[in-house]
């Protein structure tokens, strides 16, 4: 088992080139993890370098159940699991089938919609500050079929042991558009309100997909960063990503100053994750 460990400002970042189920069992003690942020393979035929994303659906769900049991073992009683799952128009059931498996081990506390692309018509918002015309923002994979609409969002399921974990909702809060709310409502005195369960986080525009996005299904760093902030950075003493990919959750943890452990079975993605975390650490120095 290859591993990489680095420390800065008393925080430790450890990556394992290993299967996450065996890795978490061997490397993590029970009730030792505060937050898990991850996005496992969706079983939709995505072309990973080494993992087969086309196994039988029941085998896939059974495997996710094994993974969920190990996460349940290592997660603290007040811990959070943020599980990002997507689908495709011709196979829309995947997130719901995954959730059905997860409910055997966790309570579903929140459903967050990660919006990758959105179109806003001027006529729908009226005289809204800053919107002077029709707006279309973000990137999506176009669907070339008369049966389906373009798929512009994915799910982030917030799972906990009992559904009673307190969150730092204003850590990712948004400013009130109507500033009079700040004076009228006691809860608005900080000038922010809860963002809610729709998060618009687009991918960065890229010119060379192979060079700039070396993994076929990774989320932007901002997604795990927002998840950790929502749980509460002060209570996130250790964050884990069992499906590390190229290390975006690790980068988020470096930026937030939170201990991290990640597992990645593919040696090429593992190597890229090491490079990404080293770059993030240099930015912190």
N, C-alpha and C positions, 0 to 999 in steps of 0.2 A: 504494500500500500504506500504510494507516494503521498507526501504531504508538504505543505508550505506554510510557514508561520512567520508573521511579522508583528512587531509591537511598536506603538507610538503613543506618547502621552498616557502611559499605563494601560492602554487598551490593546487587546490581542486579537489578531485576525488569522484564523487557521483554515486552510483548504485541504481537503482530502480527495485524492484521485481514487475513488472507491464507490462501490454500490452503497446507496444511502441507507438501505434497510440494515445491512450488516454493519455499516459504518456507524449509524446512530446507536445501534445496540452496543457496539464495542467502545465507542468514544464518548458517549453522553450518559451521564448518570440520570436516574429517574428524577423528575421534577426539577430539572436544572436549566430549562429553557424558558425564556419569557415570551418570545415572539418567534413564530415561524412564518416566513414570507416565501412563497414558492409558486412555481408554475410547472406542474409535471407534464409529460407528453400527453397530448390530447387523444391519441389513437385515431388520428384523422389522415394518416398517410403522409405526414410531413417527412421530408427527406433529411433526417439527421445523418451524421457521418457514419455512426456505428449502430445506433439503436433502431430496432425494427418497430415502426409506429403503425403497423398493420396487423397486430395480433387479434385474435378473436375477442369480441367485445366482453364476453363473460370472463375470459382470462385476464383481460385488462382490468376490469372492475375488481376481480379477486386480488390481483396484484396491488391495486390501490388500497384495498382493505388491509392488506398486510402492512403497507406503508403507514396507513392511518393508525393502526394499533401501536406502532413504534413511536409515532409522534405523540400519541396520547400518553404513552409511558414517560416521555421526556418533558412534556409540557407542564409548567407549573399550574396550580389551581386557578390562578388569576392570569394565566397566559392567553395569548391570542394566536390563532392560525389564520393567516390571510392566504386564501387559495384562489389563484387566478386560473380560470378555465375558459376556453373558447370553444367554438363549434364551426361548422360550415353549413351553408344553406341546405345542402342536400343531406346533411346529417346533424340536425339541430338538437338531438336528444342528449348529446354527450354531457353538457354541464349538469343537466337534471339527473342523469343516471349516476354521475359522479357524486352529486349531492346526496342522493338516496343512499349510496354506500357510506358516505361520511357521517350521516346521521346515526349510524350504528355506534359511533364513538364520540360524537360531538353534538353540541347544540348550535343551531344556526342563529347567530345573534344579529347580523346585518348582511344585507345583499347590496353590494356596491356595483354600479355599472361604470365600467371603464369605457368612456366614449372616445374613440379615436378620430372621428370625423363628424362634423355637424354643419348643417345648413340652416341659416336663419333668414327668413324673409322679412324685409323691412315692414311690410304691411301687417305682420303679426306682432310687431313690437311697438308700433306707433312712434311717438316722439320720445324714444328712449335715448338717454345720454350716450353719445359716442357712436351710435349706429346710424349711419347716414344712407345706407343702401343695403342690398342683399349681401349676405356674408356666407361664404363656404370655406371652412377651415379644417385642416387635418388631412390625413392620408388613409386610404382604405384599399383593399384588394377588390378591383372591379369584378363583378359577376357577369359573365357573358351567357346569360340564359334568360329566356322569356318567363321562366317560372318563379324566379327569386329576385329579391331586392338586394342591393349591395349590403354587405355585412360590415357595420361601422362600430361595433362595440363588442366587449367581452365582459364576463362576470368576474368579480372578486368576492368570494364568499368569506365572510368573517365568522369563524367558528371558534367556540370556546367550550369549556367543560360543561357549564351550566347555563350559559346565556346571561350571566350577571356581571361581566367584567366592566368596570368603569373606564371610560375613555377620556382622552384629552381632546374633546371635540373642537375646541377653538385653536388648537395647534395648527390645524390646516383650515381654519375658518376664513371667511370672505368678508370684506368690508360691506357695511350697509350702504346701499345706493341712496336711500333716503336718510340723510344725516340727522333728521329730526328724531329718528328712532332712538339715537344714542341718548338723547335727553329725556325721552318719554318712557323708556323701558329700563328697569333696573338691570335686566340680563344683557342689555345692549351697551352698557357703560364702557366696555372695552373697545367698542367700535366695530366688533366683528360678530358674525352669526355662524352657526353650524353650516358647513358647506353642503351637507346632505349626502345622498347616496349616488349622485351623478358626478363623476370626475372626468373632466375633459383633459386628457393627457395625450397629445399627438406625438407620433414619432418624428424625430428630426429628419429633415429633407436630406437625402443622400444622392450622390451622383454615381458611385460605384458600389453596388450592393455587396459584391464579394469581398471588397476591401474594407468597407465601413460597417457592414453587418455580417460578420463571419458565422453567425448562428441563425438558423432559419426561423426561430420562434422565441425571441427574447423580449422582455418588456423594458421600457425606458427606466433609467435609474430613478426617476421621479416617482414611479409606482411604489416600489418598496420603501422609499423614503417617506412618502405620505402615510403608508400603512404603519410604519414604526412611530411616526409622529402622532398618529391618531391613537395608537395604543398608549403612548406616553413615553417619551425618550428617557425620562428619569427612571421609569420602571422597567425599561428594556435593558437589563443588565447583560443579557446574552441573546443574540438573534441567530437563527439557523435557517439556511436554505438547503434543503435536501437535493434539489435539482439545480445546481449552481449555474450551469450553462457557462457563459463567459463572464460571470461575476458581477452582474449589476446590483444584486442585493448586497454583496460585499462592499462595493463602491459606496452605496448608500450609507452603510454602517461606518465606513471611514469618514464620510462627510459629517455624520451625526456624532461621531465619537462614541460608538457602541461596540462592545465585543461581538465577534462574529465567528461562526463555524459553518463551513459549506462542504457539500459532497458533490462530486461530478465523476461519472463513470468513464466519460470519453477523454482520453489523454490530450487530444487536440484542443477541446474546449477548456480543459483544465489548464493547459498552458496559456491560453488566451486570458483566462480568468486571473492567473498570476500576473500577467502583464498589465491588465487593467487595474488590479489592486495596487501594484507598484506605482503606477502613474498617479493613482488617487492619493497614495501615501506621500508622494513627492509634492503634490499640491498642498498637502497639509503642513509641510515643513516650513 
